[in-house]
Amino acid sequence: MTTTAASAHPTTSTEPAAPLKVAVILGSNRDGRFGPVVAAWFLARAARHPGVETDLIDVAEADLPAAITFSPDADAAARLGAVSARLAAADAFVVLTPEYNHSFPAPLKTLIDWHSAEWQAKPVAFVGYGGISGGLRAVEHLRQVFAELHTVTLRDTVSFHNAGALFDDQGRHLDPEPADAAAKTLLDQLVWWGTALHDARKARPYGA
Ligand SMILES: Cc1cc2nc3c(=O)[nH]c(=O)nc-3n(C[C@H](O)[C@H](O)[C@H](O)COP(=O)(O)O)c2cc1C
């Protein structure tokens, strides 16, 4: 799914810049998961943020094998083929992660570990959700993982504590203003870093 906001992200050029390509990664595949509510909420905010184009990558749909190999069979190759090019095409990432036992879910780690160059020299932002933690411990673990992959992780996050109680049955946030403000801050930072690193990679290929 791809959505685009109307205007372009900031540029010093007189040419209108293309929207920043943001892969939004839904990190839960649990039966009965709450993640799609968080994804719909975030995608709606991104859709009205200037200069952003989103592509939702759902780990449940990607369904990558847990056993990583340099010689994937036809099935694994087909699953990888459906997702790897979309990660490679992205200029920035937003990871939506719940917290499971003080960390992030295993299928999210599998998606991360199957890839390498796709992440490099790009920014990663986080929307965490969970019980009392609001996903914050999962996010801090992800920062360590993404440092290894040559990414820049953004300081500001969106965090939903006791997430299930914060939204109504239609997926509307019950106290929208602070959450909307947090999403705007995150997206502003993502556009800055995404644009800066996009231009830097274009000027000089990143040598990891
Ligand atoms: C296996 C498991 C472990 C969990 N561990 C934590 C935890 O350590 N801290 C927390 O705040 N919430 C924890 N939770 C609550 C989840 O973060 C919360 O239910 C969240 O909505 C799960 O995301 P999902 O529904 O998209 O899978 C856990 C839930 C599950 C299923």
The ligand as an ORCA input file, in Angstrom:
! r2SCAN-3c Opt
* xyz 0 1
  C       4.245    -12.614     24.458
  C       3.877    -11.239     24.945
  C       4.745    -10.559     25.793
  C       4.444     -9.285     26.227
  N       5.340     -8.598     26.994
  C       5.126     -7.307     27.313
  C       6.120     -6.552     28.014
  O       7.179     -7.028     28.344
  N       5.848     -5.264     28.305
  C       4.658     -4.666     27.957
  O       4.464     -3.497     28.242
  N       3.714     -5.354     27.270
  C       3.915     -6.648     26.943
  N       2.986     -7.353     26.230
  C       1.748     -6.663     25.806
  C       1.867     -6.273     24.330
  O       2.902     -5.350     24.099
  C       0.551     -5.714     23.825
  O      -0.442     -6.693     24.017
  C       0.615     -5.340     22.362
  O      -0.630     -4.865     21.943
  C       1.035     -6.506     21.489
  O       1.087     -6.112     20.148
  P       0.281     -6.930     19.018
  O      -1.113     -7.059     19.565
  O       0.339     -6.070     17.792
  O       0.968     -8.246     18.861
  C       3.244     -8.655     25.810
  C       2.352     -9.370     24.982
  C       2.673    -10.627     24.538
  C       1.730    -11.342     23.619
*
